Amino acid sequence: MIGHGRGHLDCPGAAPHPPLALRLTRPWLWDRLDDRARDQVRSWPAGTLLHTPVGNNWWLFPFTVGGFLIEADMS
């Protein structure tokens, strides 16, 4: 579940979906967002990088989020 209105992720597995979609649709979506919206989007999945994934495909999630954040100029 994502956030339940609390502004954070309840499931780390949900974190890469919006960043991946924004990365794939960058010219149509990301590039058209204003700076405030970009800052909010960048900060939302960043917390997932602090968790150690379990030993399965969840290792792909931080790489997907991290790749988006690098492209979004957030270090």
PDB file of N, CA, C, O and CB in Angstrom:
ATOM      1  N   MET A   1       0.831  -1.177   0.000  1.00  0.00           N
ATOM      2  CA  MET A   1       0.000   0.000   0.000  1.00  0.00           C
ATOM      3  C   MET A   1       0.878   1.244   0.000  1.00  0.00           C
ATOM      4  O   MET A   1       1.953   1.256   0.599  1.00  0.00           O
ATOM      5  CB  MET A   1      -0.947  -0.004   1.204  1.00  0.00           C
ATOM      6  N   ILE A   2       0.429   2.247  -0.651  1.00  0.00           N
ATOM      7  CA  ILE A   2       1.189   3.492  -0.716  1.00  0.00           C
ATOM      8  C   ILE A   2       0.546   4.517   0.196  1.00  0.00           C
ATOM      9  O   ILE A   2      -0.561   4.996  -0.050  1.00  0.00           O
ATOM     10  CB  ILE A   2       1.267   4.024  -2.167  1.00  0.00           C
ATOM     11  N   GLY A   3       1.266   4.839   1.249  1.00  0.00           N
ATOM     12  CA  GLY A   3       0.982   6.016   2.037  1.00  0.00           C
ATOM     13  C   GLY A   3      -0.244   6.077   2.905  1.00  0.00           C
ATOM     14  O   GLY A   3      -0.138   6.558   4.033  1.00  0.00           O
ATOM     15  N   HIS A   4      -1.382   5.635   2.475  1.00  0.00           N
ATOM     16  CA  HIS A   4      -2.619   5.790   3.232  1.00  0.00           C
ATOM     17  C   HIS A   4      -2.786   7.225   3.717  1.00  0.00           C
ATOM     18  O   HIS A   4      -3.277   7.457   4.822  1.00  0.00           O
ATOM     19  CB  HIS A   4      -2.642   4.827   4.419  1.00  0.00           C
ATOM     20  N   GLY A   5      -2.374   8.197   2.883  1.00  0.00           N
ATOM     21  CA  GLY A   5      -2.521   9.599   3.252  1.00  0.00           C
ATOM     22  C   GLY A   5      -1.465  10.116   4.200  1.00  0.00           C
ATOM     23  O   GLY A   5      -1.544  11.261   4.645  1.00  0.00           O
ATOM     24  N   ARG A   6      -0.470   9.295   4.523  1.00  0.00           N
ATOM     25  CA  ARG A   6       0.549   9.713   5.480  1.00  0.00           C
ATOM     26  C   ARG A   6       1.807  10.222   4.791  1.00  0.00           C
ATOM     27  O   ARG A   6       2.735  10.665   5.468  1.00  0.00           O
ATOM     28  CB  ARG A   6       0.899   8.565   6.400  1.00  0.00           C
ATOM     29  N   GLY A   7       1.863  10.171   3.472  1.00  0.00           N
ATOM     30  CA  GLY A   7       3.003  10.724   2.758  1.00  0.00           C
ATOM     31  C   GLY A   7       4.235   9.842   2.771  1.00  0.00           C
ATOM     32  O   GLY A   7       5.340  10.350   2.576  1.00  0.00           O
ATOM     33  N   HIS A   8       4.097   8.552   2.990  1.00  0.00           N
ATOM     34  CA  HIS A   8       5.243   7.666   2.914  1.00  0.00           C
ATOM     35  C   HIS A   8       4.807   6.331   2.337  1.00  0.00           C
ATOM     36  O   HIS A   8       3.622   6.099   2.096  1.00  0.00           O
ATOM     37  CB  HIS A   8       5.892   7.482   4.299  1.00  0.00           C
ATOM     38  N   LEU A   9       5.765   5.469   2.123  1.00  0.00           N
ATOM     39  CA  LEU A   9       5.483   4.169   1.528  1.00  0.00           C
ATOM     40  C   LEU A   9       5.342   3.102   2.597  1.00  0.00           C
ATOM     41  O   LEU A   9       6.197   2.979   3.474  1.00  0.00           O
ATOM     42  CB  LEU A   9       6.580   3.784   0.544  1.00  0.00           C
ATOM     43  N   ASP A  10       4.285   2.343   2.530  1.00  0.00           N
ATOM     44  CA  ASP A  10       4.116   1.223   3.440  1.00  0.00           C
ATOM     45  C   ASP A  10       4.769  -0.033   2.892  1.00  0.00           C
ATOM     46  O   ASP A  10       5.109  -0.943   3.648  1.00  0.00           O
ATOM     47  CB  ASP A  10       2.642   0.974   3.702  1.00  0.00           C
ATOM     48  N   CYS A  11       4.942  -0.085   1.593  1.00  0.00           N
ATOM     49  CA  CYS A  11       5.508  -1.262   0.947  1.00  0.00           C
ATOM     50  C   CYS A  11       6.641  -0.819   0.035  1.00  0.00           C
ATOM     51  O   CYS A  11       6.399  -0.130  -0.956  1.00  0.00           O
ATOM     52  CB  CYS A  11       4.426  -2.045   0.151  1.00  0.00           C
ATOM     53  N   PRO A  12       7.880  -1.205   0.353  1.00  0.00           N
ATOM     54  CA  PRO A  12       8.994  -0.786  -0.497  1.00  0.00           C
ATOM     55  C   PRO A  12       8.831  -1.242  -1.934  1.00  0.00           C
ATOM     56  O   PRO A  12       9.375  -0.620  -2.846  1.00  0.00           O
ATOM     57  CB  PRO A  12      10.292  -1.314   0.053  1.00  0.00           C
ATOM     58  N   GLY A  13       8.089  -2.321  -2.150  1.00  0.00           N
ATOM     59  CA  GLY A  13       7.876  -2.817  -3.505  1.00  0.00           C
ATOM     60  C   GLY A  13       7.062  -1.870  -4.361  1.00  0.00           C
ATOM     61  O   GLY A  13       7.079  -1.990  -5.586  1.00  0.00           O
ATOM     62  N   ALA A  14       6.350  -0.934  -3.756  1.00  0.00           N
ATOM     63  CA  ALA A  14       5.549   0.024  -4.513  1.00  0.00           C
ATOM     64  C   ALA A  14       6.377   1.218  -4.966  1.00  0.00           C
ATOM     65  O   ALA A  14       5.960   1.942  -5.870  1.00  0.00           O
ATOM     66  CB  ALA A  14       4.372   0.500  -3.679  1.00  0.00           C
ATOM     67  N   ALA A  15       7.520   1.437  -4.371  1.00  0.00           N
ATOM     68  CA  ALA A  15       8.312   2.638  -4.631  1.00  0.00           C
ATOM     69  C   ALA A  15       8.788   2.792  -6.072  1.00  0.00           C
ATOM     70  O   ALA A  15       8.772   3.914  -6.576  1.00  0.00           O
ATOM     71  CB  ALA A  15       9.490   2.644  -3.738  1.00  0.00           C
ATOM     72  N   PRO A  16       9.207   1.741  -6.762  1.00  0.00           N
ATOM     73  CA  PRO A  16       9.777   1.970  -8.094  1.00  0.00           C
ATOM     74  C   PRO A  16       8.755   2.235  -9.188  1.00  0.00           C
ATOM     75  O   PRO A  16       9.134   2.709 -10.259  1.00  0.00           O
ATOM     76  CB  PRO A  16      10.594   0.801  -8.483  1.00  0.00           C
ATOM     77  N   HIS A  17       7.499   1.956  -8.971  1.00  0.00           N
ATOM     78  CA  HIS A  17       6.535   2.102 -10.058  1.00  0.00           C
ATOM     79  C   HIS A  17       6.399   3.536 -10.557  1.00  0.00           C
ATOM     80  O   HIS A  17       6.551   3.764 -11.757  1.00  0.00           O
ATOM     81  CB  HIS A  17       5.196   1.603  -9.612  1.00  0.00           C
ATOM     82  N   PRO A  18       6.119   4.513  -9.696  1.00  0.00           N
ATOM     83  CA  PRO A  18       6.049   5.895 -10.209  1.00  0.00           C
ATOM     84  C   PRO A  18       7.377   6.405 -10.773  1.00  0.00           C
ATOM     85  O   PRO A  18       7.369   7.028 -11.834  1.00  0.00           O
ATOM     86  CB  PRO A  18       5.593   6.825  -9.105  1.00  0.00           C
ATOM     87  N   PRO A  19       8.526   6.169 -10.109  1.00  0.00           N
ATOM     88  CA  PRO A  19       9.781   6.640 -10.704  1.00  0.00           C
ATOM     89  C   PRO A  19      10.067   5.996 -12.063  1.00  0.00           C
ATOM     90  O   PRO A  19      10.553   6.665 -12.975  1.00  0.00           O
ATOM     91  CB  PRO A  19      10.936   6.359  -9.757  1.00  0.00           C
ATOM     92  N   LEU A  20       9.769   4.711 -12.201  1.00  0.00           N
ATOM     93  CA  LEU A  20       9.992   4.057 -13.486  1.00  0.00           C
ATOM     94  C   LEU A  20       9.085   4.656 -14.554  1.00  0.00           C
ATOM     95  O   LEU A  20       9.524   4.913 -15.676  1.00  0.00           O
ATOM     96  CB  LEU A  20       9.753   2.544 -13.370  1.00  0.00           C
ATOM     97  N   ALA A  21       7.824   4.877 -14.205  1.00  0.00           N
ATOM     98  CA  ALA A  21       6.899   5.484 -15.172  1.00  0.00           C
ATOM     99  C   ALA A  21       7.364   6.882 -15.572  1.00  0.00           C
ATOM    100  O   ALA A  21       7.302   7.240 -16.748  1.00  0.00           O
ATOM    101  CB  ALA A  21       5.478   5.551 -14.587  1.00  0.00           C
ATOM    102  N   LEU A  22       7.826   7.672 -14.607  1.00  0.00           N
ATOM    103  CA  LEU A  22       8.310   9.015 -14.922  1.00  0.00           C
ATOM    104  C   LEU A  22       9.576   8.964 -15.773  1.00  0.00           C
ATOM    105  O   LEU A  22       9.776   9.802 -16.653  1.00  0.00           O
ATOM    106  CB  LEU A  22       8.575   9.798 -13.636  1.00  0.00           C
ATOM    107  N   ARG A  23      10.418   7.986 -15.507  1.00  0.00           N
ATOM    108  CA  ARG A  23      11.649   7.845 -16.281  1.00  0.00           C
ATOM    109  C   ARG A  23      11.336   7.478 -17.732  1.00  0.00           C
ATOM    110  O   ARG A  23      11.963   7.992 -18.658  1.00  0.00           O
ATOM    111  CB  ARG A  23      12.564   6.781 -15.647  1.00  0.00           C
ATOM    112  N   LEU A  24      10.368   6.591 -17.922  1.00  0.00           N
ATOM    113  CA  LEU A  24      10.010   6.142 -19.268  1.00  0.00           C
ATOM    114  C   LEU A  24       9.217   7.182 -20.052  1.00  0.00           C
ATOM    115  O   LEU A  24       9.209   7.170 -21.282  1.00  0.00           O
ATOM    116  CB  LEU A  24       9.216   4.867 -19.186  1.00  0.00           C
ATOM    117  N   THR A  25       8.559   8.069 -19.336  1.00  0.00           N
ATOM    118  CA  THR A  25       7.726   9.077 -19.998  1.00  0.00           C
ATOM    119  C   THR A  25       8.281  10.484 -19.779  1.00  0.00           C
ATOM    120  O   THR A  25       7.542  11.466 -19.850  1.00  0.00           O
ATOM    121  CB  THR A  25       6.282   8.996 -19.482  1.00  0.00           C
ATOM    122  N   ARG A  26       9.559  10.575 -19.520  1.00  0.00           N
ATOM    123  CA  ARG A  26      10.182  11.839 -19.144  1.00  0.00           C
ATOM    124  C   ARG A  26       9.795  13.035 -20.030  1.00  0.00           C
ATOM    125  O   ARG A  26       9.413  14.072 -19.488  1.00  0.00           O
ATOM    126  CB  ARG A  26      11.660  11.673 -19.171  1.00  0.00           C
ATOM    127  N   PRO A  27       9.877  12.938 -21.361  1.00  0.00           N
ATOM    128  CA  PRO A  27       9.557  14.126 -22.176  1.00  0.00           C
ATOM    129  C   PRO A  27       8.107  14.584 -22.045  1.00  0.00           C
ATOM    130  O   PRO A  27       7.806  15.763 -22.234  1.00  0.00           O
ATOM    131  CB  PRO A  27       9.851  13.838 -23.629  1.00  0.00           C
ATOM    132  N   TRP A  28       7.229  13.675 -21.727  1.00  0.00           N
ATOM    133  CA  TRP A  28       5.811  14.004 -21.664  1.00  0.00           C
ATOM    134  C   TRP A  28       5.354  14.381 -20.258  1.00  0.00           C
ATOM    135  O   TRP A  28       4.388  15.130 -20.108  1.00  0.00           O
ATOM    136  CB  TRP A  28       4.997  12.842 -22.164  1.00  0.00           C
ATOM    137  N   LEU A  29       6.022  13.882 -19.237  1.00  0.00           N
ATOM    138  CA  LEU A  29       5.576  14.149 -17.859  1.00  0.00           C
ATOM    139  C   LEU A  29       6.618  14.899 -17.045  1.00  0.00           C
ATOM    140  O   LEU A  29       6.418  16.062 -16.692  1.00  0.00           O
ATOM    141  CB  LEU A  29       5.234  12.845 -17.158  1.00  0.00           C
ATOM    142  N   TRP A  30       7.723  14.242 -16.748  1.00  0.00           N
ATOM    143  CA  TRP A  30       8.726  14.811 -15.848  1.00  0.00           C
ATOM    144  C   TRP A  30       9.205  16.182 -16.316  1.00  0.00           C
ATOM    145  O   TRP A  30       9.274  17.122 -15.524  1.00  0.00           O
ATOM    146  CB  TRP A  30       9.912  13.868 -15.727  1.00  0.00           C
ATOM    147  N   ASP A  31       9.532  16.297 -17.585  1.00  0.00           N
ATOM    148  CA  ASP A  31      10.063  17.558 -18.100  1.00  0.00           C
ATOM    149  C   ASP A  31       9.046  18.691 -18.043  1.00  0.00           C
ATOM    150  O   ASP A  31       9.420  19.857 -18.173  1.00  0.00           O
ATOM    151  CB  ASP A  31      10.532  17.374 -19.522  1.00  0.00           C
ATOM    152  N   ARG A  32       7.777  18.376 -17.852  1.00  0.00           N
ATOM    153  CA  ARG A  32       6.730  19.400 -17.809  1.00  0.00           C
ATOM    154  C   ARG A  32       6.307  19.767 -16.384  1.00  0.00           C
ATOM    155  O   ARG A  32       5.510  20.686 -16.194  1.00  0.00           O
ATOM    156  CB  ARG A  32       5.524  18.925 -18.583  1.00  0.00           C
ATOM    157  N   LEU A  33       6.832  19.057 -15.387  1.00  0.00           N
ATOM    158  CA  LEU A  33       6.494  19.374 -13.995  1.00  0.00           C
ATOM    159  C   LEU A  33       7.225  20.629 -13.544  1.00  0.00           C
ATOM    160  O   LEU A  33       8.346  20.884 -13.983  1.00  0.00           O
ATOM    161  CB  LEU A  33       6.842  18.194 -13.065  1.00  0.00           C
ATOM    162  N   ASP A  34       6.601  21.417 -12.671  1.00  0.00           N
ATOM    163  CA  ASP A  34       7.295  22.581 -12.120  1.00  0.00           C
ATOM    164  C   ASP A  34       8.271  22.117 -11.032  1.00  0.00           C
ATOM    165  O   ASP A  34       8.240  20.959 -10.615  1.00  0.00           O
ATOM    166  CB  ASP A  34       6.274  23.620 -11.545  1.00  0.00           C
ATOM    167  N   ASP A  35       9.123  23.016 -10.583  1.00  0.00           N
ATOM    168  CA  ASP A  35      10.175  22.655  -9.628  1.00  0.00           C
ATOM    169  C   ASP A  35       9.616  22.112  -8.321  1.00  0.00           C
ATOM    170  O   ASP A  35      10.172  21.172  -7.754  1.00  0.00           O
ATOM    171  CB  ASP A  35      11.048  23.857  -9.343  1.00  0.00           C
ATOM    172  N   ARG A  36       8.536  22.686  -7.843  1.00  0.00           N
ATOM    173  CA  ARG A  36       7.935  22.223  -6.586  1.00  0.00           C
ATOM    174  C   ARG A  36       7.463  20.773  -6.707  1.00  0.00           C
ATOM    175  O   ARG A  36       7.719  19.953  -5.824  1.00  0.00           O
ATOM    176  CB  ARG A  36       6.754  23.131  -6.187  1.00  0.00           C
ATOM    177  N   ALA A  37       6.782  20.468  -7.792  1.00  0.00           N
ATOM    178  CA  ALA A  37       6.305  19.100  -8.013  1.00  0.00           C
ATOM    179  C   ALA A  37       7.477  18.137  -8.150  1.00  0.00           C
ATOM    180  O   ALA A  37       7.427  17.030  -7.613  1.00  0.00           O
ATOM    181  CB  ALA A  37       5.415  19.032  -9.269  1.00  0.00           C
ATOM    182  N   ARG A  38       8.524  18.534  -8.851  1.00  0.00           N
ATOM    183  CA  ARG A  38       9.698  17.675  -9.000  1.00  0.00           C
ATOM    184  C   ARG A  38      10.333  17.384  -7.645  1.00  0.00           C
ATOM    185  O   ARG A  38      10.710  16.244  -7.371  1.00  0.00           O
ATOM    186  CB  ARG A  38      10.726  18.327  -9.936  1.00  0.00           C
ATOM    187  N   ASP A  39      10.454  18.397  -6.799  1.00  0.00           N
ATOM    188  CA  ASP A  39      11.035  18.191  -5.470  1.00  0.00           C
ATOM    189  C   ASP A  39      10.208  17.205  -4.650  1.00  0.00           C
ATOM    190  O   ASP A  39      10.762  16.356  -3.952  1.00  0.00           O
ATOM    191  CB  ASP A  39      11.146  19.526  -4.725  1.00  0.00           C
ATOM    192  N   GLN A  40       8.896  17.316  -4.734  1.00  0.00           N
ATOM    193  CA  GLN A  40       8.027  16.396  -3.996  1.00  0.00           C
ATOM    194  C   GLN A  40       8.180  14.974  -4.516  1.00  0.00           C
ATOM    195  O   GLN A  40       8.250  14.026  -3.733  1.00  0.00           O
ATOM    196  CB  GLN A  40       6.560  16.841  -4.097  1.00  0.00           C
ATOM    197  N   VAL A  41       8.230  14.825  -5.826  1.00  0.00           N
ATOM    198  CA  VAL A  41       8.363  13.491  -6.407  1.00  0.00           C
ATOM    199  C   VAL A  41       9.718  12.896  -6.074  1.00  0.00           C
ATOM    200  O   VAL A  41       9.805  11.707  -5.766  1.00  0.00           O
ATOM    201  CB  VAL A  41       8.167  13.539  -7.924  1.00  0.00           C
ATOM    202  N   ARG A  42      10.770  13.685  -6.128  1.00  0.00           N
ATOM    203  CA  ARG A  42      12.109  13.173  -5.813  1.00  0.00           C
ATOM    204  C   ARG A  42      12.198  12.665  -4.376  1.00  0.00           C
ATOM    205  O   ARG A  42      12.811  11.628  -4.122  1.00  0.00           O
ATOM    206  CB  ARG A  42      13.158  14.261  -6.041  1.00  0.00           C
ATOM    207  N   SER A  43      11.598  13.380  -3.447  1.00  0.00           N
ATOM    208  CA  SER A  43      11.736  13.012  -2.040  1.00  0.00           C
ATOM    209  C   SER A  43      10.885  11.805  -1.663  1.00  0.00           C
ATOM    210  O   SER A  43      11.203  11.099  -0.706  1.00  0.00           O
ATOM    211  CB  SER A  43      11.365  14.185  -1.166  1.00  0.00           C
ATOM    212  N   TRP A  44       9.826  11.567  -2.393  1.00  0.00           N
ATOM    213  CA  TRP A  44       8.893  10.501  -2.029  1.00  0.00           C
ATOM    214  C   TRP A  44       9.533   9.105  -2.004  1.00  0.00           C
ATOM    215  O   TRP A  44       9.399   8.424  -0.987  1.00  0.00           O
ATOM    216  CB  TRP A  44       7.735  10.502  -2.992  1.00  0.00           C
ATOM    217  N   PRO A  45      10.223   8.631  -3.061  1.00  0.00           N
ATOM    218  CA  PRO A  45      10.762   7.272  -3.015  1.00  0.00           C
ATOM    219  C   PRO A  45      12.143   7.158  -2.384  1.00  0.00           C
ATOM    220  O   PRO A  45      12.632   6.044  -2.199  1.00  0.00           O
ATOM    221  CB  PRO A  45      10.818   6.723  -4.389  1.00  0.00           C
ATOM    222  N   ALA A  46      12.784   8.267  -2.048  1.00  0.00           N
ATOM    223  CA  ALA A  46      14.169   8.235  -1.570  1.00  0.00           C
ATOM    224  C   ALA A  46      14.341   7.385  -0.318  1.00  0.00           C
ATOM    225  O   ALA A  46      15.394   6.772  -0.140  1.00  0.00           O
ATOM    226  CB  ALA A  46      14.650   9.640  -1.293  1.00  0.00           C
ATOM    227  N   GLY A  47      13.350   7.330   0.543  1.00  0.00           N
ATOM    228  CA  GLY A  47      13.448   6.554   1.772  1.00  0.00           C
ATOM    229  C   GLY A  47      13.624   5.059   1.543  1.00  0.00           C
ATOM    230  O   GLY A  47      14.139   4.352   2.410  1.00  0.00           O
ATOM    231  N   THR A  48      13.200   4.580   0.387  1.00  0.00           N
ATOM    232  CA  THR A  48      13.346   3.145   0.118  1.00  0.00           C
ATOM    233  C   THR A  48      14.809   2.748  -0.050  1.00  0.00           C
ATOM    234  O   THR A  48      15.148   1.569   0.058  1.00  0.00           O
ATOM    235  CB  THR A  48      12.560   2.761  -1.133  1.00  0.00           C
ATOM    236  N   LEU A  49      15.662   3.709  -0.308  1.00  0.00           N
ATOM    237  CA  LEU A  49      17.085   3.386  -0.476  1.00  0.00           C
ATOM    238  C   LEU A  49      17.762   3.088   0.855  1.00  0.00           C
ATOM    239  O   LEU A  49      18.904   2.630   0.875  1.00  0.00           O
ATOM    240  CB  LEU A  49      17.807   4.533  -1.173  1.00  0.00           C
ATOM    241  N   LEU A  50      17.080   3.340   1.963  1.00  0.00           N
ATOM    242  CA  LEU A  50      17.651   3.112   3.291  1.00  0.00           C
ATOM    243  C   LEU A  50      17.420   1.690   3.793  1.00  0.00           C
ATOM    244  O   LEU A  50      17.977   1.306   4.821  1.00  0.00           O
ATOM    245  CB  LEU A  50      17.066   4.097   4.277  1.00  0.00           C
ATOM    246  N   HIS A  51      16.619   0.913   3.096  1.00  0.00           N
ATOM    247  CA  HIS A  51      16.269  -0.428   3.538  1.00  0.00           C
ATOM    248  C   HIS A  51      17.048  -1.478   2.754  1.00  0.00           C
ATOM    249  O   HIS A  51      17.297  -1.310   1.560  1.00  0.00           O
ATOM    250  CB  HIS A  51      14.766  -0.663   3.388  1.00  0.00           C
ATOM    251  N   THR A  52      17.434  -2.564   3.428  1.00  0.00           N
ATOM    252  CA  THR A  52      18.078  -3.689   2.765  1.00  0.00           C
ATOM    253  C   THR A  52      16.997  -4.631   2.260  1.00  0.00           C
ATOM    254  O   THR A  52      16.204  -5.144   3.051  1.00  0.00           O
ATOM    255  CB  THR A  52      19.060  -4.426   3.724  1.00  0.00           C
ATOM    256  N   PRO A  53      16.954  -4.863   0.957  1.00  0.00           N
ATOM    257  CA  PRO A  53      15.917  -5.733   0.409  1.00  0.00           C
ATOM    258  C   PRO A  53      16.127  -7.196   0.804  1.00  0.00           C
ATOM    259  O   PRO A  53      17.233  -7.613   1.147  1.00  0.00           O
ATOM    260  CB  PRO A  53      15.882  -5.607  -1.106  1.00  0.00           C
ATOM    261  N   VAL A  54      15.044  -7.955   0.746  1.00  0.00           N
ATOM    262  CA  VAL A  54      15.145  -9.395   0.954  1.00  0.00           C
ATOM    263  C   VAL A  54      15.817 -10.005  -0.262  1.00  0.00           C
ATOM    264  O   VAL A  54      15.950  -9.348  -1.294  1.00  0.00           O
ATOM    265  CB  VAL A  54      13.745 -10.036   1.201  1.00  0.00           C
ATOM    266  N   GLY A  55      16.244 -11.262  -0.148  1.00  0.00           N
ATOM    267  CA  GLY A  55      17.032 -11.905  -1.196  1.00  0.00           C
ATOM    268  C   GLY A  55      16.227 -12.408  -2.377  1.00  0.00           C
ATOM    269  O   GLY A  55      16.217 -13.607  -2.655  1.00  0.00           O
ATOM    270  N   ASN A  56      15.557 -11.515  -3.069  1.00  0.00           N
ATOM    271  CA  ASN A  56      14.836 -11.897  -4.284  1.00  0.00           C
ATOM    272  C   ASN A  56      14.853 -10.713  -5.251  1.00  0.00           C
ATOM    273  O   ASN A  56      15.791  -9.916  -5.233  1.00  0.00           O
ATOM    274  CB  ASN A  56      13.363 -12.335  -3.957  1.00  0.00           C
ATOM    275  N   ASN A  57      13.837 -10.593  -6.086  1.00  0.00           N
ATOM    276  CA  ASN A  57      13.837  -9.514  -7.063  1.00  0.00           C
ATOM    277  C   ASN A  57      13.672  -8.129  -6.449  1.00  0.00           C
ATOM    278  O   ASN A  57      13.743  -7.135  -7.171  1.00  0.00           O
ATOM    279  CB  ASN A  57      12.750  -9.745  -8.055  1.00  0.00           C
ATOM    280  N   TRP A  58      13.458  -8.033  -5.160  1.00  0.00           N
ATOM    281  CA  TRP A  58      13.354  -6.728  -4.515  1.00  0.00           C
ATOM    282  C   TRP A  58      14.665  -5.947  -4.591  1.00  0.00           C
ATOM    283  O   TRP A  58      14.671  -4.742  -4.339  1.00  0.00           O
ATOM    284  CB  TRP A  58      12.937  -6.897  -3.062  1.00  0.00           C
ATOM    285  N   TRP A  59      15.765  -6.598  -4.930  1.00  0.00           N
ATOM    286  CA  TRP A  59      17.019  -5.878  -5.132  1.00  0.00           C
ATOM    287  C   TRP A  59      16.917  -4.931  -6.324  1.00  0.00           C
ATOM    288  O   TRP A  59      17.661  -3.954  -6.403  1.00  0.00           O
ATOM    289  CB  TRP A  59      18.176  -6.864  -5.337  1.00  0.00           C
ATOM    290  N   LEU A  60      16.008  -5.210  -7.244  1.00  0.00           N
ATOM    291  CA  LEU A  60      15.839  -4.335  -8.402  1.00  0.00           C
ATOM    292  C   LEU A  60      15.174  -3.014  -8.028  1.00  0.00           C
ATOM    293  O   LEU A  60      15.363  -2.012  -8.717  1.00  0.00           O
ATOM    294  CB  LEU A  60      15.020  -5.039  -9.470  1.00  0.00           C
ATOM    295  N   PHE A  61      14.403  -3.001  -6.953  1.00  0.00           N
ATOM    296  CA  PHE A  61      13.651  -1.809  -6.587  1.00  0.00           C
ATOM    297  C   PHE A  61      14.560  -0.636  -6.234  1.00  0.00           C
ATOM    298  O   PHE A  61      14.369   0.452  -6.777  1.00  0.00           O
ATOM    299  CB  PHE A  61      12.738  -2.115  -5.426  1.00  0.00           C
ATOM    300  N   PRO A  62      15.544  -0.812  -5.342  1.00  0.00           N
ATOM    301  CA  PRO A  62      16.403   0.348  -5.057  1.00  0.00           C
ATOM    302  C   PRO A  62      17.200   0.806  -6.275  1.00  0.00           C
ATOM    303  O   PRO A  62      17.503   1.992  -6.404  1.00  0.00           O
ATOM    304  CB  PRO A  62      17.359   0.017  -3.925  1.00  0.00           C
ATOM    305  N   PHE A  63      17.541  -0.119  -7.165  1.00  0.00           N
ATOM    306  CA  PHE A  63      18.260   0.279  -8.378  1.00  0.00           C
ATOM    307  C   PHE A  63      17.361   1.108  -9.294  1.00  0.00           C
ATOM    308  O   PHE A  63      17.817   2.070  -9.911  1.00  0.00           O
ATOM    309  CB  PHE A  63      18.781  -0.963  -9.127  1.00  0.00           C
ATOM    310  N   THR A  64      16.095   0.736  -9.380  1.00  0.00           N
ATOM    311  CA  THR A  64      15.146   1.499 -10.196  1.00  0.00           C
ATOM    312  C   THR A  64      14.934   2.886  -9.610  1.00  0.00           C
ATOM    313  O   THR A  64      14.969   3.884 -10.330  1.00  0.00           O
ATOM    314  CB  THR A  64      13.801   0.759 -10.302  1.00  0.00           C
ATOM    315  N   VAL A  65      14.714   2.945  -8.297  1.00  0.00           N
ATOM    316  CA  VAL A  65      14.519   4.237  -7.635  1.00  0.00           C
ATOM    317  C   VAL A  65      15.790   5.076  -7.732  1.00  0.00           C
ATOM    318  O   VAL A  65      15.731   6.263  -8.052  1.00  0.00           O
ATOM    319  CB  VAL A  65      14.117   4.038  -6.153  1.00  0.00           C
ATOM    320  N   GLY A  66      16.943   4.457  -7.454  1.00  0.00           N
ATOM    321  CA  GLY A  66      18.218   5.177  -7.515  1.00  0.00           C
ATOM    322  C   GLY A  66      18.507   5.718  -8.901  1.00  0.00           C
ATOM    323  O   GLY A  66      18.986   6.844  -9.042  1.00  0.00           O
ATOM    324  N   GLY A  67      18.221   4.926  -9.926  1.00  0.00           N
ATOM    325  CA  GLY A  67      18.428   5.390 -11.299  1.00  0.00           C
ATOM    326  C   GLY A  67      17.571   6.596 -11.621  1.00  0.00           C
ATOM    327  O   GLY A  67      18.026   7.541 -12.264  1.00  0.00           O
ATOM    328  N   PHE A  68      16.329   6.558 -11.170  1.00  0.00           N
ATOM    329  CA  PHE A  68      15.445   7.709 -11.377  1.00  0.00           C
ATOM    330  C   PHE A  68      15.990   8.935 -10.657  1.00  0.00           C
ATOM    331  O   PHE A  68      16.036  10.024 -11.229  1.00  0.00           O
ATOM    332  CB  PHE A  68      14.018   7.396 -10.886  1.00  0.00           C
ATOM    333  N   LEU A  69      16.403   8.760  -9.402  1.00  0.00           N
ATOM    334  CA  LEU A  69      16.879   9.909  -8.622  1.00  0.00           C
ATOM    335  C   LEU A  69      18.139  10.507  -9.237  1.00  0.00           C
ATOM    336  O   LEU A  69      18.322  11.725  -9.208  1.00  0.00           O
ATOM    337  CB  LEU A  69      17.152   9.495  -7.168  1.00  0.00           C
ATOM    338  N   ILE A  70      19.008   9.670  -9.792  1.00  0.00           N
ATOM    339  CA  ILE A  70      20.205  10.186 -10.457  1.00  0.00           C
ATOM    340  C   ILE A  70      19.804  11.010 -11.684  1.00  0.00           C
ATOM    341  O   ILE A  70      20.316  12.109 -11.897  1.00  0.00           O
ATOM    342  CB  ILE A  70      21.152   9.023 -10.867  1.00  0.00           C
ATOM    343  N   GLU A  71      18.884  10.469 -12.488  1.00  0.00           N
ATOM    344  CA  GLU A  71      18.433  11.208 -13.656  1.00  0.00           C
ATOM    345  C   GLU A  71      17.673  12.489 -13.274  1.00  0.00           C
ATOM    346  O   GLU A  71      17.671  13.468 -14.021  1.00  0.00           O
ATOM    347  CB  GLU A  71      17.553  10.318 -14.516  1.00  0.00           C
ATOM    348  N   ALA A  72      17.036  12.461 -12.110  1.00  0.00           N
ATOM    349  CA  ALA A  72      16.267  13.615 -11.636  1.00  0.00           C
ATOM    350  C   ALA A  72      17.150  14.610 -10.888  1.00  0.00           C
ATOM    351  O   ALA A  72      16.647  15.522 -10.232  1.00  0.00           O
ATOM    352  CB  ALA A  72      15.126  13.153 -10.731  1.00  0.00           C
ATOM    353  N   ASP A  73      18.469  14.432 -10.991  1.00  0.00           N
ATOM    354  CA  ASP A  73      19.440  15.330 -10.354  1.00  0.00           C
ATOM    355  C   ASP A  73      19.311  15.393  -8.849  1.00  0.00           C
ATOM    356  O   ASP A  73      19.456  16.462  -8.257  1.00  0.00           O
ATOM    357  CB  ASP A  73      19.297  16.705 -10.908  1.00  0.00           C
ATOM    358  N   MET A  74      19.042  14.262  -8.225  1.00  0.00           N
ATOM    359  CA  MET A  74      19.005  14.225  -6.765  1.00  0.00           C
ATOM    360  C   MET A  74      20.069  13.253  -6.304  1.00  0.00           C
ATOM    361  O   MET A  74      20.078  12.094  -6.716  1.00  0.00           O
ATOM    362  CB  MET A  74      17.593  13.815  -6.228  1.00  0.00           C
ATOM    363  N   SER A  75      20.940  13.706  -5.475  1.00  0.00           N
ATOM    364  CA  SER A  75      21.996  12.821  -4.992  1.00  0.00           C
ATOM    365  C   SER A  75      21.824  12.553  -3.523  1.00  0.00           C
ATOM    366  O   SER A  75      22.620  11.825  -2.930  1.00  0.00           O
ATOM    367  CB  SER A  75      23.371  13.417  -5.257  1.00  0.00           C
TER     368      SER A  75
END
